[in-house]
């Protein structure tokens, strides 16, 4: 679980900071520097966490069974179940819409891996998720 300071930021200050944060993300994307920006901003652990979240949302949207996602991504059943409920309630609609439009290649790769295709990642080892992370 990520650590968040106990010191609260005032709502107005948080709103302004969030807006600026999103503006910076948008600028990085427009200037084609997003991969470098993403790599500099987030730690390896944060990148894995964010990537897994996106993959869970995409897999759930493709109606992959929760137990299969838990096994593939080594995530807790409760985390996947919570995300599934949020997806059902429309919480991730914009993510699914954008991701399915922008990352058809990722969806095809995930589908291929899940179907047991010849590129199935090894059960253990450092290269386990290499093919998946190459898409990012």
Secondary structure, 3 states (H helix, E strand, C coil): CCCCCCCCCCHHHHHHHHHHHHHHHHHHHHCCCHHHHHHHHCCHHHHHHHHHHHHHHHHHHCCCCHHHHHHHHCCCHHHHHHHHHHHHCCCCHHHHHHHHHHCHHHHHHHHHHHCCCCCCCCCCCCCCCHHHHCCC
